[in-house]
Amino acid sequence: MTVQRRRIAVGEGRSALAAWLEAGTVPRSTIATAVRYSLEEVAARAPGNSVEVRVPPFGVTQCVQGPRHTRGTPPNVIECDAATWLAMVSGHLSWADAVSSGRVAASGLRADLSGLLPL
């Protein structure tokens, strides 16, 4: 198993996420750090390459064990905006509510993070 190298230090990421939770309105750089940290955390908790999680414009990661995707559009894609992602990560929005309200686009048989969220 390959160990993912973190780009965001755990303490820095947790601080950014906490700042977003407490203030709601934070600088764009804080949102970027919170999103990137949480994407790294999801990939660390569910390593693999079968699902691609996109939170434009801040980051993307591959996670969840299964068939490896190497070229073109992945068969399992999850995409949402930063506010939706951070709300799910923090437990303020459930996966089911985010999907049913259209705040998350999820395609593919493995495109379900309900077992991983909140972090």
C-alpha distances in whole Angstrom, upper triangle without the diagonal:
4,6,9,13,15,19,21,21,21,25,26,24,25,29,29,28,31,33,33,33,36,38,37,38,36,36,34,32,31,30,28,26,26,24,22,21,21,19,16,16,16,13,11,13,12,9,9,12,15,17,18,20,23,25,28,29,26,23,20,17,14,13,13,11,13,15,13,16,17,21,24,24,21,22,21,22,24,26,28,30,29,32,30,27,28,30,27,25,28,29,32,32,30,28,31,33,32,31,34,36,35,33,29,29,26,26,24,23,20,22,22,21,24,21,19,23,24,22
4,6,9,12,15,18,18,19,22,23,22,23,27,26,26,29,31,31,32,35,36,35,36,34,33,31,29,28,28,25,23,23,22,19,18,19,17,14,15,15,11,10,13,12,8,9,11,15,16,17,19,21,23,25,26,24,20,18,14,13,12,13,12,14,16,14,16,16,20,23,23,20,22,21,22,23,25,27,28,27,30,29,25,26,29,26,24,27,28,31,31,30,28,31,33,31,31,34,36,34,32,29,28,26,26,24,24,21,22,23,21,24,22,20,22,24,21
4,6,9,13,15,15,15,19,20,18,20,23,23,23,26,28,28,29,31,33,32,34,31,31,29,26,25,25,23,20,21,20,17,15,16,15,11,12,13,10,8,11,11,9,11,13,16,17,18,18,21,22,24,25,22,19,17,14,13,12,14,14,17,18,16,18,19,22,24,24,22,24,22,22,23,24,26,27,25,28,28,24,24,27,25,22,24,26,29,29,28,27,30,32,30,30,34,35,33,31,28,28,26,27,26,25,22,22,23,21,23,21,18,21,22,19
4,6,9,12,13,13,17,17,16,18,21,20,20,23,25,25,26,29,30,29,30,28,27,25,23,22,22,19,17,17,16,13,12,13,12,8,10,11,8,7,10,11,8,10,12,15,16,15,16,17,19,21,21,18,15,14,11,11,11,13,14,17,18,16,17,17,20,22,22,20,22,20,20,20,21,23,24,22,25,25,21,21,24,22,19,22,24,27,27,26,25,28,30,28,28,32,32,31,28,25,26,24,25,24,24,21,21,21,19,22,20,17,19,20,17
4,7,9,10,12,15,15,14,17,19,19,20,22,24,24,26,28,29,29,29,27,25,24,21,20,20,18,15,17,16,13,12,14,12,9,11,13,10,9,13,14,12,14,15,19,18,17,17,18,19,21,21,18,15,14,12,13,14,16,18,20,21,19,20,19,22,24,24,22,25,23,22,22,23,24,24,22,25,25,22,21,25,24,20,23,25,28,28,28,27,30,32,29,30,34,34,32,29,27,27,26,27,27,27,24,23,24,22,24,23,20,21,22,19
4,6,7,8,12,11,10,13,15,15,16,19,20,20,22,24,25,25,26,23,22,20,17,17,17,15,12,13,13,10,8,11,10,7,9,12,10,9,13,14,13,15,16,20,19,17,16,17,17,19,19,15,13,13,12,14,14,17,19,22,23,21,21,21,24,25,25,23,25,23,22,21,21,22,22,19,22,23,19,18,22,21,18,20,23,25,26,26,25,29,30,27,28,32,32,30,27,25,26,25,27,27,28,24,23,23,21,23,22,19,19,20,16
4,6,9,12,10,10,13,15,14,15,18,19,19,21,24,24,24,24,21,19,18,14,15,15,12,10,12,12,8,8,11,11,8,11,14,12,12,16,17,16,18,18,21,20,18,17,17,16,17,17,13,12,13,12,15,16,19,21,24,25,23,22,22,24,25,25,23,26,24,22,21,21,21,21,18,21,22,19,18,22,22,18,20,24,25,26,27,26,30,30,27,29,32,32,30,27,25,26,26,27,28,29,26,24,25,22,25,24,21,21,21,18
4,6,8,7,6,10,11,10,12,15,15,16,18,20,21,21,21,18,17,15,12,12,13,10,7,9,10,7,6,9,10,8,10,13,13,13,15,17,17,19,20,23,21,19,17,17,16,17,16,13,12,14,13,16,17,20,23,26,27,25,25,25,26,27,26,25,28,25,23,21,21,21,20,17,19,20,17,16,19,19,16,18,21,23,24,25,24,28,29,26,28,31,31,29,26,24,26,26,28,29,30,26,25,24,21,24,23,20,19,19,16
4,6,5,6,9,10,11,12,14,15,17,18,20,21,22,22,19,18,18,15,13,15,13,10,11,13,10,8,11,13,10,11,14,15,13,16,18,18,21,22,25,24,22,20,20,19,21,20,16,16,17,16,19,19,22,24,27,29,27,27,28,30,31,30,28,30,28,26,24,24,23,22,19,21,22,19,17,21,21,17,18,22,24,25,26,26,30,30,28,30,33,33,32,28,27,29,28,31,31,32,28,27,26,23,25,24,20,20,20,16
4,5,5,6,9,10,11,12,14,15,16,18,20,20,22,19,19,19,16,14,15,14,10,10,12,11,7,10,12,10,9,13,13,12,14,17,17,20,22,24,23,22,20,20,19,21,21,17,16,18,17,19,18,21,23,26,29,27,27,28,30,31,30,28,30,27,25,23,23,23,22,19,20,21,18,16,19,19,15,15,19,21,23,24,24,27,28,26,28,31,31,30,27,26,28,27,30,30,31,27,26,25,21,23,22,18,18,17,13
4,5,5,6,9,10,10,12,14,15,16,18,19,20,17,18,18,15,13,15,15,11,11,14,13,10,12,15,13,12,16,17,15,17,20,21,24,26,28,26,25,22,23,21,23,23,19,19,20,20,22,22,24,27,30,32,31,31,32,34,35,33,31,33,30,28,26,26,25,23,20,21,22,19,17,19,20,16,16,19,21,23,25,25,29,29,27,30,33,32,32,28,28,30,30,32,33,34,30,29,27,24,25,24,20,20,18,15
4,6,5,6,9,10,11,12,14,15,16,17,18,15,15,15,12,10,12,11,8,8,12,11,8,11,14,13,13,16,17,16,18,21,22,24,26,28,26,24,21,21,19,20,20,16,16,19,19,22,22,25,27,31,32,30,30,31,33,33,32,30,32,30,27,25,24,23,21,18,19,21,18,15,18,19,16,16,20,21,23,25,25,29,29,27,29,32,31,31,27,26,28,29,32,33,34,30,28,27,24,25,25,21,20,19,16
4,5,5,6,9,10,11,12,14,15,16,17,14,14,14,11,9,10,10,6,5,8,8,5,7,10,10,10,13,14,14,15,18,19,22,23,25,22,21,18,18,16,18,17,14,14,16,16,19,19,21,24,27,29,28,28,28,30,30,29,27,29,26,24,21,21,19,18,14,16,17,14,12,15,16,12,13,16,18,20,21,21,25,25,23,25,28,28,27,24,23,25,25,28,29,30,27,24,24,20,22,21,18,16,15,13
4,5,5,6,9,10,10,12,14,15,16,14,15,16,14,11,11,12,9,7,10,11,8,9,12,12,10,13,16,15,16,19,20,23,24,26,24,22,20,20,18,20,20,16,17,18,18,21,20,22,25,29,31,30,30,31,33,33,31,29,31,28,25,23,22,20,19,16,16,17,15,12,14,15,12,11,14,16,18,20,21,25,24,23,25,28,28,27,24,23,26,26,29,30,31,27,25,24,20,21,21,17,16,14,11
4,5,5,6,9,10,10,12,13,14,12,13,14,12,9,11,12,9,8,12,12,10,12,15,15,14,17,19,18,19,22,24,26,28,29,27,25,22,22,19,21,20,17,18,20,21,24,23,26,29,32,34,33,33,34,35,35,33,32,34,30,28,25,24,22,20,16,16,19,17,13,16,17,14,13,16,17,20,22,23,27,26,24,27,30,29,29,25,25,28,28,32,33,34,31,28,27,23,24,24,21,19,17,14
4,5,5,6,9,10,10,11,12,9,10,11,9,5,7,9,6,5,9,10,9,10,13,14,14,16,18,18,19,22,23,25,26,28,25,23,20,19,16,18,17,14,15,18,19,22,22,25,28,31,33,31,31,32,33,33,31,29,31,28,25,23,21,19,17,13,13,16,14,11,13,15,13,12,16,16,18,21,22,25,24,22,25,28,26,26,22,22,25,26,29,31,32,29,26,25,22,23,23,20,18,16,14
4,5,5,6,9,10,10,12,10,12,12,11,8,8,10,8,5,8,10,8,8,12,13,12,14,17,17,17,20,21,24,25,26,23,21,18,18,15,17,17,14,15,17,18,21,20,23,26,29,31,30,30,31,32,32,30,28,29,26,24,20,19,17,15,12,11,13,11,8,10,12,9,8,12,13,15,17,18,22,21,19,22,25,24,23,20,20,23,23,27,28,29,26,24,22,19,20,20,17,14,13,11
4,5,5,6,8,10,12,11,13,14,14,10,10,13,11,8,12,14,12,12,15,16,15,17,20,20,20,22,24,27,28,29,26,25,22,21,19,21,21,18,19,21,21,24,24,26,29,32,34,33,33,35,36,36,33,32,33,30,27,24,23,20,18,15,14,16,14,10,12,14,11,9,13,13,16,18,20,23,22,21,24,27,25,26,22,22,26,27,30,32,32,29,27,25,21,22,22,19,16,14,13
4,5,5,6,8,9,7,10,12,11,8,9,12,11,9,12,14,13,14,17,18,17,19,22,22,23,25,27,29,30,31,28,26,23,22,19,20,20,17,19,22,23,26,26,28,32,34,37,35,35,36,37,36,34,33,34,31,28,25,23,20,18,14,13,16,15,11,13,16,14,12,15,15,17,20,22,25,24,22,25,28,26,26,23,23,26,28,31,33,34,31,29,27,24,24,25,22,19,17,16
4,6,5,5,7,6,9,10,11,7,7,10,10,8,10,13,13,12,15,17,17,18,21,22,22,24,26,28,28,29,26,24,20,19,16,17,17,15,17,19,21,24,24,26,30,33,35,33,33,34,35,34,31,30,32,28,25,22,20,17,14,11,9,12,12,8,10,13,12,10,13,12,14,18,19,22,21,19,22,24,22,23,19,20,23,24,28,30,31,29,26,24,21,22,23,20,17,15,15
4,6,6,9,9,13,14,15,11,10,14,13,10,12,15,14,13,16,18,17,18,21,22,22,24,26,28,29,30,26,25,21,21,18,20,20,18,19,21,22,25,25,26,30,33,35,34,34,35,36,35,33,31,32,29,26,22,21,18,16,13,10,12,12,9,9,12,11,8,10,9,12,16,18,21,19,18,21,23,22,22,19,20,23,25,28,30,31,29,26,24,21,20,22,19,16,13,14
4,6,9,9,13,15,16,12,12,16,15,13,15,18,17,16,20,21,20,22,25,25,25,27,29,32,33,33,30,29,25,24,21,23,23,20,22,25,26,28,28,30,34,36,39,38,37,39,40,39,36,35,36,33,30,26,24,21,19,16,14,16,16,12,12,15,14,11,14,12,16,19,21,24,22,21,25,26,25,25,22,23,27,28,32,34,35,32,30,27,24,24,25,23,19,17,17
4,5,6,10,13,14,11,11,15,15,13,16,18,18,18,21,23,22,23,26,27,27,29,31,33,34,34,31,29,25,24,21,22,21,19,22,25,26,29,29,32,35,38,40,39,38,39,40,39,36,35,36,33,30,27,24,21,18,15,13,16,16,13,13,17,16,14,16,14,17,20,23,25,23,22,25,27,25,25,22,23,27,29,32,35,36,34,30,29,26,26,27,25,21,19,19
4,6,10,11,13,11,10,14,14,12,14,17,17,17,19,22,21,22,25,26,26,28,30,32,32,32,29,27,23,21,18,19,19,17,20,22,24,27,28,30,33,36,38,37,35,37,37,36,33,32,34,30,27,24,21,18,15,12,9,12,13,11,10,14,14,12,14,12,14,18,20,22,20,18,22,23,21,22,18,20,23,25,29,32,33,31,28,26,24,23,25,23,20,18,18
4,7,9,12,10,9,13,14,13,14,17,18,18,20,23,23,24,26,28,28,30,31,33,33,33,30,27,24,22,18,18,18,17,20,23,25,28,29,31,35,37,39,38,36,37,37,36,33,33,34,31,28,25,22,18,15,12,10,14,15,13,13,17,17,15,18,16,17,21,23,25,23,21,24,26,23,23,19,21,24,27,30,33,35,33,29,28,26,26,28,26,22,21,21
4,6,8,6,7,10,11,11,13,15,16,16,19,21,21,22,25,26,27,28,30,32,32,32,29,27,23,21,17,17,16,15,18,21,23,27,28,30,34,36,38,36,35,36,36,35,33,32,34,31,28,25,22,19,15,12,11,15,15,13,14,18,17,16,19,17,19,22,24,26,24,22,25,27,25,25,21,22,25,27,31,33,35,33,29,29,26,27,28,25,22,21,21
4,5,5,7,9,10,11,13,15,16,17,19,20,21,23,25,26,27,29,30,31,31,32,29,26,23,20,17,16,15,13,17,20,23,26,28,31,34,36,38,36,34,34,35,34,32,32,34,31,28,25,22,19,16,13,13,17,17,14,17,20,19,18,21,20,22,25,26,28,27,24,27,29,27,26,22,23,26,28,31,34,36,33,30,30,27,28,30,27,24,23,22
4,5,5,6,9,10,11,12,14,15,16,18,20,21,23,24,26,27,28,29,28,29,26,23,20,17,14,13,11,10,13,17,20,23,25,28,32,34,35,33,31,31,31,30,28,28,30,28,25,22,19,16,13,10,11,15,15,13,16,18,18,18,21,20,21,24,24,27,25,22,25,27,25,24,20,21,23,25,28,31,33,31,27,27,25,27,28,25,23,22,21
4,5,5,6,9,10,10,12,14,15,16,18,20,21,22,24,26,26,28,27,29,26,23,20,17,14,14,12,10,13,16,19,22,24,27,31,33,34,32,30,30,30,30,28,28,31,28,25,23,20,18,15,12,14,17,16,14,17,19,18,18,22,21,22,25,25,28,27,24,26,29,27,26,22,23,24,26,29,31,33,31,28,28,25,27,28,25,23,22,21
4,5,5,6,9,10,10,12,14,15,16,18,20,21,22,24,25,27,27,28,25,23,19,18,14,15,13,11,13,17,19,22,23,26,30,32,34,32,31,31,32,31,29,29,31,28,25,22,20,18,15,11,12,15,14,12,15,17,15,15,19,18,20,23,23,26,25,23,25,28,26,25,21,22,24,26,29,31,33,30,27,26,24,25,26,23,21,19,18
4,5,5,6,9,10,11,12,14,15,16,18,20,21,22,23,25,25,26,23,20,16,15,11,12,11,8,11,14,16,20,21,24,28,30,31,29,28,29,29,28,26,26,28,25,22,19,16,14,11,7,9,12,11,9,12,14,13,13,16,16,17,20,20,23,22,19,22,24,22,21,18,18,20,22,25,28,29,27,24,23,21,22,24,20,18,17,16
4,6,5,6,8,10,11,12,14,15,17,18,20,21,22,23,22,24,21,18,15,13,10,10,9,5,8,12,14,18,19,23,26,28,29,27,26,26,26,26,24,24,26,23,20,18,15,14,11,8,11,13,11,10,14,16,14,15,18,18,19,21,21,24,23,20,22,25,24,22,19,18,20,22,24,26,28,26,23,23,20,23,24,20,19,18,17
4,6,5,6,8,10,11,12,14,15,16,18,20,20,22,22,24,21,19,16,15,12,13,12,8,10,13,14,18,19,22,25,28,29,27,26,27,27,27,26,25,27,25,22,19,18,16,14,11,13,15,13,11,15,16,13,14,18,19,20,22,22,25,25,22,24,27,26,25,21,20,22,23,26,28,29,26,24,23,21,23,23,20,18,17,16
4,6,5,6,9,10,10,12,14,15,16,18,19,21,22,23,20,18,15,14,11,13,13,9,10,13,14,17,18,21,24,27,28,27,26,27,28,28,26,25,26,23,21,18,16,15,13,9,10,12,10,8,11,12,10,11,14,15,16,18,18,22,21,19,21,24,23,22,19,18,20,21,24,26,27,24,22,21,18,19,20,17,15,14,12
4,5,5,6,9,10,11,12,14,15,16,17,19,19,20,17,14,11,10,8,10,10,7,7,9,11,14,15,18,21,24,25,24,23,24,25,24,22,21,23,20,17,14,13,11,10,7,9,10,7,7,11,11,9,11,14,15,15,17,16,20,20,17,19,22,21,20,16,15,17,18,21,23,24,21,18,18,15,17,19,15,14,13,12
4,5,5,6,9,10,11,12,14,15,16,17,17,19,16,14,11,10,9,11,10,7,6,8,9,12,14,17,20,23,24,22,21,22,23,23,21,20,22,20,17,15,14,13,13,10,13,14,11,10,14,14,12,14,17,18,19,20,19,22,23,20,21,25,24,22,19,17,19,19,22,23,25,21,19,19,17,19,20,16,15,15,13
4,5,5,6,9,10,10,12,14,15,17,18,20,17,16,13,13,12,14,14,10,10,11,11,14,14,17,20,23,25,23,23,24,25,25,24,22,24,21,19,17,16,16,15,12,14,15,12,10,14,14,11,12,16,18,18,19,19,23,23,20,22,26,25,24,21,19,21,21,23,24,25,22,20,20,16,19,19,15,14,14,11
4,5,5,6,9,10,10,12,14,16,17,18,15,14,11,12,11,14,14,11,10,11,10,12,12,15,18,21,23,22,22,23,25,25,23,21,22,19,17,14,14,13,13,11,12,12,9,8,11,10,7,10,13,15,15,16,15,19,19,17,19,22,22,21,18,16,18,18,21,22,23,19,17,16,13,15,15,11,10,10,8
4,5,5,6,9,10,11,11,13,13,15,12,10,8,9,9,12,13,10,7,7,6,9,9,12,16,18,20,18,18,19,21,21,19,17,19,16,14,12,12,12,13,11,13,13,9,10,13,12,9,12,15,17,16,17,15,19,20,17,18,22,22,20,17,15,16,16,18,19,20,17,15,15,12,15,15,11,11,12,10
4,6,5,6,9,10,10,12,13,15,13,12,11,12,12,15,15,12,10,9,7,9,9,12,15,18,20,18,18,19,21,22,21,19,21,18,16,15,15,16,16,14,17,17,13,13,16,15,12,15,17,20,20,20,18,22,23,21,22,25,25,24,21,19,20,19,21,21,22,18,17,17,14,17,16,13,13,14,11
4,5,5,6,9,10,13,14,16,14,14,12,14,14,17,18,15,13,12,10,11,10,12,15,18,21,19,20,22,24,25,23,21,22,19,17,16,17,17,17,15,17,16,13,12,15,13,10,12,15,18,18,18,17,20,22,20,21,24,25,24,21,19,20,19,21,22,22,18,17,16,13,15,14,10,11,11,8
4,5,5,6,8,10,12,13,11,11,9,12,13,16,18,15,12,11,8,9,7,9,12,15,18,17,18,20,22,22,20,18,19,15,14,13,14,15,16,15,16,15,11,12,14,12,9,12,14,17,16,16,14,17,19,17,18,21,22,21,19,16,17,16,18,18,18,14,13,12,9,12,11,7,8,10,8
4,6,5,5,7,9,11,10,10,9,12,14,17,18,15,12,10,7,7,5,7,10,13,15,14,15,17,19,20,19,16,17,15,14,13,15,17,18,17,19,18,14,15,18,15,13,16,18,20,20,19,17,20,22,20,20,24,25,23,21,18,19,17,18,18,18,14,14,14,11,14,13,10,12,13,11
4,6,6,9,12,14,13,14,13,16,17,20,21,18,15,13,10,10,8,10,11,15,17,16,18,19,22,24,22,20,21,18,18,17,19,20,21,19,21,20,17,17,19,17,14,17,18,22,21,21,19,22,24,23,23,27,28,27,24,21,22,20,22,21,21,17,17,16,14,16,14,11,13,14,11
4,6,10,13,14,13,14,14,17,18,21,23,20,17,15,12,12,9,9,11,14,17,17,19,21,24,25,23,20,21,18,18,17,19,20,21,20,21,20,16,17,18,16,13,15,16,20,20,18,17,20,22,21,21,25,26,25,23,20,21,19,21,20,19,16,16,14,11,13,11,8,10,12,9
4,6,9,10,10,12,12,15,17,21,22,20,17,14,11,9,6,5,7,11,14,14,15,18,21,22,20,17,17,14,15,15,17,19,21,20,22,20,17,18,19,16,14,17,18,21,20,18,16,19,22,20,20,23,25,24,22,19,20,17,18,17,16,12,13,12,10,12,10,8,11,13,11
4,7,9,10,11,12,16,18,21,22,20,16,14,10,8,5,5,6,10,12,11,13,15,19,20,19,16,17,15,15,16,18,20,22,21,24,22,19,20,22,19,17,20,21,24,23,22,19,22,25,23,23,26,28,26,24,21,21,19,19,18,17,13,14,14,13,16,14,12,15,16,14
4,6,8,10,12,15,18,21,22,20,17,13,10,7,4,4,4,7,9,8,10,12,15,17,16,13,14,12,13,15,17,20,22,22,25,23,20,21,24,21,19,22,23,26,25,23,20,23,25,23,22,26,28,26,24,21,20,17,17,15,15,12,13,14,13,16,15,13,16,19,17
4,6,7,10,13,17,19,20,19,15,12,9,5,5,6,6,7,7,5,6,9,12,13,13,9,11,10,11,13,16,19,21,22,24,23,19,22,24,21,20,23,24,27,25,23,20,23,25,23,22,25,27,24,23,20,18,16,15,13,14,11,12,14,14,17,17,15,18,20,19
4,7,10,13,17,19,21,20,17,13,10,7,6,6,6,5,5,5,6,10,12,13,12,8,8,7,9,11,14,18,21,22,24,22,19,22,23,20,20,24,24,26,24,22,19,20,23,21,19,23,25,22,22,18,16,13,12,10,10,7,9,11,12,16,15,15,17,20,19
4,6,10,13,16,18,17,14,10,8,5,5,6,8,8,9,9,8,11,13,13,11,7,8,5,6,7,11,14,17,18,20,18,15,18,20,17,17,20,21,23,21,19,15,17,20,18,16,19,21,19,18,14,13,10,10,8,9,7,6,9,9,13,14,13,15,17,17
4,6,10,12,14,14,11,7,6,4,6,9,11,12,12,11,9,11,12,12,9,7,9,6,5,6,8,12,14,15,18,16,14,17,19,16,16,20,21,22,20,19,16,18,20,17,16,20,21,18,17,13,12,10,10,10,12,10,8,11,11,15,16,14,15,17,17
4,7,10,12,11,8,5,5,6,8,10,13,15,15,14,13,15,15,15,12,10,12,9,6,5,6,8,11,12,14,13,10,13,15,13,13,16,17,19,17,16,13,16,17,14,14,18,18,16,14,10,10,9,11,12,14,11,9,10,10,13,15,12,13,15,15
4,6,8,8,6,4,7,9,11,14,17,18,18,17,15,16,16,15,12,11,13,11,8,6,5,7,8,9,13,12,9,12,15,14,14,17,19,19,17,17,15,18,18,15,14,18,18,15,13,10,10,10,12,14,17,15,12,13,13,16,18,16,15,17,17
4,6,6,5,6,9,12,14,17,20,21,22,20,19,20,19,18,16,15,17,14,11,9,6,5,5,6,9,9,7,10,12,12,12,15,17,17,16,17,15,18,18,14,15,18,17,15,12,10,11,12,15,17,20,18,14,15,14,17,19,16,15,16,16
3,5,6,8,11,14,17,20,23,24,24,22,20,20,20,18,16,16,18,16,13,11,8,7,6,7,11,11,10,13,15,15,16,18,20,20,19,20,18,21,20,16,17,20,19,16,13,12,12,14,16,19,22,20,17,18,18,20,22,20,19,19,20
4,6,9,12,16,18,22,25,26,26,24,22,21,21,19,17,18,21,19,15,14,11,10,8,8,12,13,12,14,17,17,17,20,22,22,21,22,21,23,23,19,20,23,21,19,16,15,15,17,19,22,25,23,20,21,20,23,25,22,21,21,21
4,7,11,14,17,20,23,25,25,23,21,21,21,20,19,19,21,19,16,14,12,11,9,8,11,13,11,12,15,16,15,17,20,20,20,21,20,23,23,19,20,23,22,20,17,16,16,18,20,22,25,23,20,20,19,21,23,20,19,19,18
4,7,11,13,17,20,21,22,19,18,18,18,18,16,16,18,16,13,12,10,11,10,9,13,14,11,12,16,16,14,17,20,21,20,21,19,22,22,19,20,23,22,20,17,15,16,16,18,20,22,20,17,18,17,20,21,18,17,18,17
4,7,10,14,16,18,18,16,14,15,15,15,13,12,15,13,10,10,9,11,12,11,15,15,12,14,17,16,15,18,20,21,20,20,18,21,22,18,18,22,22,19,17,14,14,14,15,17,19,16,14,16,14,18,19,16,16,18,17
4,7,10,13,15,15,13,12,13,15,15,14,12,14,12,10,10,11,13,14,14,17,16,13,15,18,16,14,18,20,22,20,20,18,21,22,19,19,23,23,21,19,16,15,14,15,16,17,14,13,14,13,17,17,14,15,17,15
4,7,10,11,12,10,9,11,13,14,12,10,12,10,9,10,12,15,17,17,20,18,15,17,20,17,16,20,21,23,22,21,18,21,23,20,19,23,24,22,20,16,16,14,14,14,15,12,11,13,12,16,16,14,15,17,16
4,7,9,11,10,11,13,16,17,15,12,13,10,10,11,13,16,18,18,20,19,15,17,19,17,15,19,20,22,21,19,16,19,22,19,19,22,24,22,20,17,16,14,15,14,14,10,10,11,10,13,13,11,13,15,14
4,6,9,10,11,14,17,18,16,13,13,10,11,12,15,18,20,20,23,20,17,19,21,17,16,20,20,23,21,19,16,18,21,20,19,22,24,22,21,18,17,14,14,13,12,8,9,10,9,12,11,10,13,16,15
4,7,8,11,14,17,19,17,14,13,12,14,15,18,21,24,24,26,24,21,23,24,21,20,23,23,26,25,22,19,21,25,23,22,25,27,26,25,21,20,17,16,14,13,9,12,12,12,15,13,13,16,19,18
4,6,9,12,15,17,16,12,11,10,13,15,19,22,25,26,28,26,23,25,27,23,22,26,26,29,27,24,21,22,26,24,22,25,28,26,25,22,20,17,15,12,11,9,11,13,14,17,16,16,19,22,21
4,6,10,12,14,14,10,10,10,13,16,19,23,26,27,30,27,24,27,29,25,25,29,29,31,29,27,23,25,28,26,24,27,29,27,26,23,21,17,15,12,12,10,13,15,17,20,19,19,22,24,24
4,6,10,12,12,9,10,11,13,16,19,22,25,26,29,27,24,26,28,25,25,28,29,31,29,27,24,26,29,26,24,28,30,27,26,23,21,18,16,14,14,12,14,17,17,21,20,19,22,25,24
4,6,8,9,6,8,9,11,14,17,20,23,24,27,25,23,26,28,25,24,28,29,31,29,27,24,25,28,25,23,27,28,25,25,21,19,16,14,13,14,12,13,17,18,21,21,20,23,25,25
4,7,9,8,11,12,13,17,18,22,24,25,29,27,25,27,30,27,27,30,32,33,31,30,27,29,31,28,26,29,31,28,27,23,21,19,17,16,17,16,17,20,21,25,25,23,25,28,27
4,7,7,10,13,13,17,18,22,24,25,29,27,25,28,30,28,28,32,33,34,32,31,27,29,31,28,26,29,30,27,26,23,20,19,17,16,18,17,18,21,22,26,27,25,27,29,29
4,6,9,12,12,15,16,20,22,24,27,26,24,27,29,27,27,31,32,33,31,30,26,28,29,26,24,27,28,24,24,21,18,17,15,14,17,17,17,20,22,25,27,26,27,29,29
4,6,9,8,12,13,16,19,21,24,22,21,24,26,24,25,28,29,30,27,26,23,24,26,23,20,23,24,21,20,17,14,13,11,11,14,14,13,17,19,22,24,23,24,26,27
4,5,6,10,12,16,19,21,23,21,20,23,25,22,22,26,27,28,25,24,20,22,24,21,19,22,23,20,20,16,14,12,9,9,12,11,11,14,16,19,20,20,21,24,24
4,6,10,13,17,20,22,24,22,20,24,25,22,23,27,27,28,25,23,19,20,23,20,18,20,22,19,20,16,13,10,7,6,8,9,9,13,15,18,19,19,21,24,24
4,7,10,14,17,19,21,19,17,20,21,19,19,23,23,24,21,19,16,17,19,17,15,18,19,17,17,13,10,7,5,4,7,6,5,9,11,14,16,16,17,20,20
4,7,10,14,16,18,16,14,17,19,16,17,21,21,22,19,18,14,16,18,15,13,16,17,14,14,10,8,6,5,7,10,9,6,9,11,14,16,15,16,18,19
4,7,11,12,14,12,10,14,15,13,14,17,17,18,16,15,11,13,14,11,10,14,14,12,11,7,6,4,7,9,11,10,6,8,9,12,14,13,13,15,16
4,7,10,12,10,9,12,14,12,14,17,17,18,15,15,12,14,15,11,10,14,14,11,9,6,5,7,9,12,15,13,10,11,11,14,17,15,15,16,17
4,7,8,6,6,10,11,10,12,15,15,15,13,13,11,13,13,9,10,13,12,9,6,5,6,9,12,15,18,16,13,13,13,14,17,16,14,15,17
4,6,6,6,9,10,11,12,14,16,15,13,15,14,16,15,11,12,15,13,11,8,8,10,13,16,19,21,20,16,16,15,17,20,18,16,16,17
4,5,5,6,8,10,10,12,14,13,13,15,14,17,16,12,15,17,16,14,11,11,13,15,18,21,23,21,18,17,16,17,20,17,15,15,15
4,5,5,6,9,10,11,12,11,10,13,13,16,14,11,14,16,14,13,10,11,14,16,20,23,25,23,19,18,16,17,20,18,15,14,15
4,6,5,6,9,10,11,9,8,10,10,12,11,7,10,13,11,10,7,8,11,13,17,20,21,20,16,15,13,14,17,15,12,12,14
4,5,5,6,9,10,10,9,10,10,13,12,9,11,15,14,13,9,8,11,13,16,19,20,18,14,13,11,12,15,12,10,10,11
4,5,5,6,8,8,9,11,11,15,14,11,14,17,16,16,12,12,15,16,20,22,23,21,18,16,13,14,16,13,10,9,10
4,6,5,6,5,5,8,10,13,11,9,13,15,14,14,11,12,15,16,20,22,23,21,18,16,13,13,15,13,10,9,11
4,5,5,6,5,6,6,10,9,8,11,13,13,13,11,10,13,14,18,19,20,18,15,12,10,9,12,10,6,6,8
4,6,8,8,9,9,13,13,11,14,17,17,17,14,13,16,16,19,21,21,18,16,13,10,10,12,9,6,4,5
4,6,8,9,11,14,14,13,16,18,18,19,16,15,19,19,23,24,24,22,19,17,13,13,14,11,8,5,7
4,5,6,9,12,11,11,14,16,16,17,15,15,18,18,22,23,23,21,19,16,13,11,12,11,7,5,8
4,7,10,12,10,10,14,15,14,16,13,14,18,19,23,25,25,23,20,17,15,13,15,14,10,8,11
4,7,8,7,7,10,11,11,13,10,11,15,16,19,21,22,20,17,15,13,11,14,13,9,9,12
4,5,5,6,9,10,11,12,11,11,14,14,17,19,19,17,15,12,10,8,11,11,8,8,12
4,6,5,6,9,10,11,10,8,11,11,14,15,15,14,11,8,7,5,9,9,7,9,12
4,6,5,6,8,10,10,9,12,11,14,16,15,15,12,9,10,7,11,12,11,12,15
4,6,5,6,8,8,9,12,13,16,18,18,18,15,13,12,10,14,15,12,13,16
4,6,5,6,5,6,9,10,14,16,17,17,13,11,11,10,14,14,12,12,16
4,5,5,6,5,7,7,11,13,14,14,11,10,11,10,14,15,13,14,17
4,5,8,8,10,10,13,16,16,17,14,12,14,13,16,18,16,17,20
4,6,8,10,12,15,18,19,19,16,15,16,15,19,19,17,18,21
4,5,7,9,12,16,17,18,14,14,15,15,19,19,17,18,21
4,7,10,13,17,18,18,14,14,14,14,18,18,15,16,19
4,6,10,13,15,14,11,10,11,12,16,15,13,15,17
4,7,10,13,13,9,10,12,14,17,17,16,17,20
4,7,9,9,6,7,10,12,14,15,14,17,19
4,7,8,6,9,12,14,16,17,17,20,21
4,6,5,9,12,14,16,17,18,21,22
4,6,8,11,13,14,16,17,20,22
4,6,8,11,11,12,15,17,18
4,7,9,11,12,13,16,17
4,6,8,9,10,13,14
4,5,5,6,9,11
4,6,5,8,10
4,6,8,10
4,6,7
3,5
4
